[in-house]
Each structure stands twice: as structure tokens, then as C-alpha cells.
Amino acid sequence: MPSAQHNLEYYQSLNYHVIVKKSGSKFLLYISELGLITESAGIEEGYRNLELQKTELFRKLIEIDASDEICLPRWHRGTSKLFCELKIFIVKFVTALLILSIGSGIIVLVAMKKISGMQQKGQILSAAGDMINNVLNKAERLSPESKNGLRMRMRIIAANLKPITDEIHILFPKK
């Protein structure tokens, strides 16, 4: 909670996240924490208008001794800005790693169980070929409805993984 001792300069120095959207030939600028919005022909003019609205809001709230009602920027509420921005990425990344690790572990365990009794290289390759053939044969015997259901489940999995891969892709930009 902000202290009642803070003055107008303190509140004006806080950096709020400003959302900018273009609507036709106009720009809409919005600060969600403060509920302020302005429409202007140019971005610079919009920022000036938003700053004037911000100053007027802070001045009125300080004047009526309600400065404790001023909402601080999200990043300012006890956590660092970097942590706020990375929190969702970290959760998604760890979840994806867990899913991939569990899936890989299951595949390795099944493969090790199949391979454990085989001694010769030819037997291992033959068993791998048999496993692939079994999967392909089962896929061919599926009804069209089952194939479509399988395709839909695979699309859902891919759609759920896409945001995660997009965020990881950001870490490795093309040169």
C-alpha cells in the first residue's frame, strides 16, 4: 500500500504500462491500473493527454486524502519487473519440460523392456522394425472416425505446445 506521505511527484514518477491501439486514423492509449484512456491523432499527443489525466487524478486523490487508493503499477507491487514478465514463461517452460521428460521416460522404458532380452544387433533392428510395423498396421486398421479423433487430439496437443515453442523461439532470434 502506498503511504499517505507520498506526494504528487512520487506518483508521477511511477512508470505505468500503457496500451496503445490504432483505431482508424486515431490512437487509443490506455492505463488499466488507473482506468485512464485517451484518443488522439498522434501517439505523442496521446501520451501528453494521458499524463495530464494522470496528474489530475493523482492531484484530486491527494487533495481529498485518498492517496492510499492510488493503484501502483503491477511491477511495482513487491516483485521486480523482470520477474513479472518471466513468471508465465517459466511456468510454461517447466510444464513443457515435465511433459517431455515423462513422455521420453515412458518411451525409453518401453524400448528398454523390448530390447533387454535381445543380444544381437540384428535382433534389435528387427524388433524396432516390428514395433514400427505394428504401429503402422494398427493405424491402418483404425476406422475413419478413430483416425479423425486421433488427428484432433494431436492438433490439440500441438496447439497447446505452440505458445511454449513460440516463447522459446524468442530466446534464439535469427541473425
Buried (B, 14 or more C-beta within 10 A) or exposed (E): EBEEEBEBEBBEEBEBEBEEEEEEEEBBBBBEBBEBBBBBEEEEBBBBBBEEBBEEBBEEBBEEEEBEEBBBBEBBEEEEEEEBEEEEBEEBBEEBEEBEEEEEEEEEEEBEEBEEEEEEEEEBEEBEEEEEEEEEEEEEEEEEEEEEEEEEEEEEEEEEBEEBEEBEEEEEEEE
